């Protein structure tokens, strides 16, 4: 069993500030990284910025700055956002760093020496924002980019090309032997039917029409084009081309490491097809999984600065707290499917799940423990009330289900499972009627009810800790639970909580006034 994980986000393009769509991918990767650490895995979590290219060069000129100055300023904002979202990445790779430039230059030269790259001439329709070439058929009569639907321009220039057909049979064999390599399965079908079956075109890997990139040392005037430059970040951050670098040996070459790339649907073919082909050319192992998340969109379509329909995460974090934002991103949209951000859904998630179900359960439990047992959680006495057995079984089955779902990157489903447990625990209060147990002098049953409520809250808190990074500590404080109990090892046996002294605190999630908050968020969108 693999006990080490290397997980990566795509590296983001610093042509403008990041929006909540970018925050979605990085937050979900962070939640997964935190889960794996909770399970005792050694984790290396990478994110970064993709800083070269024609678009950056032209935007820098418009701003009367050098390209380096331009990206330096924007990348500061990237790091500030990840700090605000409590992202626990182990490294942040920039493609303008020398460690990366060295790796890109080495990769290009090695593939060139092997004959995997050849010099030719490219003529086609080019989309500057997407940095992609398209054929006449792909752009249609209106000559629009198939990805972003903006106008493309006809370009012809000398270019190096990567020979895709040389390694394609090996990649197809890998697809067949590793069904989980590319998920969701619909993405695999799309890659095969849309790109491979019609004939996968050789990929242009150098450009001459701009200079902001890694120079091709074998051919002055050429710079390495984005898809070798950007994708190599996954190994340059580990110390490649030094294959003896400790991080590279541990997190890439060691078969006990699970390598997971998470990317958006619009860059699937580069991660699922070209990146594995490059790795085959370099005689390096392929990642275990390429997981494609869906897009977080607005009602009028994909978020984009040009449309003016983006949401800046900072005001949401400042007003509602980082946990509310993180939970919404992880819970509202099934990871792997497209979703739509709406103010109504955001406020409903906070009010229904976090304030009513979770926060109110803690408040009711602490209030009763203070009222009936002077604030001391009764110790576990086994199954006393007629509802105890069912609640315990649900708790233990939830832990098992949660782990299975998380390991398959079914992150949204895992949190749905936890909130089913939270709902069942709220119902347990109605079923056991502690107020009547107290009234009738059924002290043992009352003590068991309080213990089961505290233990289920504790279990839910541990399972929610990868997403609710601040709330979990507050809940532990109110239940009097030591920090050492924030570990999966204590969940192997039911009933570990008991004897702690509880204390009332402020509500974990104050209930929001929907009409006021929906209006506030709508104003952010205008």
C-alpha positions, 0 to 999 in steps of 0.5 A: 500500500502506498504511504506517500502522495504527490499532488499538484494543481495546474500552475496558474497564468499570471495575466490577471488576478485569480478568481474563485474558479482558481480558488476552487481547484487549489482548495480541493487539492488542499483538502485532499492533501490535508486528508492524506496527512490525517491518514498518516501519509507523507504528502508533497503538495505543489502549486505555482505560476506559469509565467512565460508567453506572448500574452504576458509579454504583450500585457507587460508592454501595455502596463509599461513594465518588463515581463518579469516586473509584471509577473512578480507583482501578480504572483504576490497576489497568488500567494496572498490568496493561498495564505488567506485560504489556508492552503498548505502547499509544500512548494510554489514553483514559478516558471521564471525560477532558475531551477525550472529554466534549467530543467526545461532546457535539459528536457528540450535538449534531451528530447531533441537529441533522441529525435523526438523533436524536429524542426518544421514550419507551423501554419495555423490559427493561433489563440493568444489567450489560450496559447494554442494553435488550431486547424481551419476545421477547428476554428470554423467559418468564424475563426473562433477559438474552440476553447474560449470562443475569442477570435484567432489569428493566422500565423506562420512561423518556424517551429520545433515539433514533438513527434507524438506518434512515436510514443502513442502506442505505449500511452494507449497501452497505459490507458488500457492497463490503468483504467483509473489513470484518467478520470472521470471516465468521460474525459478518457472517452473524450481524449480517445474519440476527439484527439487520438482516433482522428490522429493526434497531431504533432505538438508545436514546442517552440515559438519565434514570434516572441522572446519571453520564454526559455531560450532554445540553446540549439536554435537562437531566436526560438523559445520553448513553447508553453506546454513543455515549459509549463508541464515540466514544473511537476518534476522541476519542483522536485529537483529534476534533472538531478534524478538523485535529488532527494525530493525527486527520488522520494516523490517521483521515482519511488513506486510507493508514492502515488502521483496525482495531477489535478487539472481543469477540463480545458487543459485535459489533453495536455495533461492526459496526452502530451505530458505522458508522451513527454515522460515516456520520451524522458524514460520517466514514470507516468503519474498514477492519476490525472483527475479532471475537475469541472469548471465553477461557472456563473449563470452566464457561463465560464468566469472570465475577466473580459466578461466581468463575471468573476468573484474575488474570494477575498471579500467572501473570506473576510465577511464569512470566514475561510471555513465557510468559503472552503466548505462551499467550494468542496460541498456545492459542486461534485468534484469532477463535474461542472458547477455554478456559483450563486449567492443563494446557494452560498448562503444556504450552505452556510445556514443549513449545513454549517449553522443549523446542522453542525453548529447547532448540534454542538450548541445543544450538546454543550448546553445539555452537558452543562445542565445535566452533568455540570459540564463534564462529558460522561464516560462511555458505558456501551449501548444503553438507550435503544438508539445507541447501537444504530448511531454507533454503527452509522458513525463507524460505517461513515468513517469507512465510507469517507475514507473510501470516497476520499481515496477515489477523490470523491471529496464532495461525496465524502462530506455528504456522508459526514453530514448524514451522520451530523443529521442522524445525530441531531435526530438522535436528540429527538429520539432519546429526548434527554429532557424526559430522561432527566425528568424521569431520573434515567441517569444512566440513559441520559449519560449515554445520550450525552456521551454519544452526542459528544463522540459523534461531534468529535468524529464529525469534527475529525472528518471535517478537519481537512475542510474546516481548518479553523472551526475544528479547533474551536469545536475541540476547545468547546468540548474540552478535547486535547489536540492530540485527538485530532488523529484518525487513529482514535477513530478506530474504536467508538467512545474515546471521548469522555471525562472532558469539561465542556465550555460554551463559546460563540456559535461556530457559524452565526446564522446569516440573514439571507436577503442581506447577504445575497444582496452583498454577494450580488454587488461583488459580482457586478 
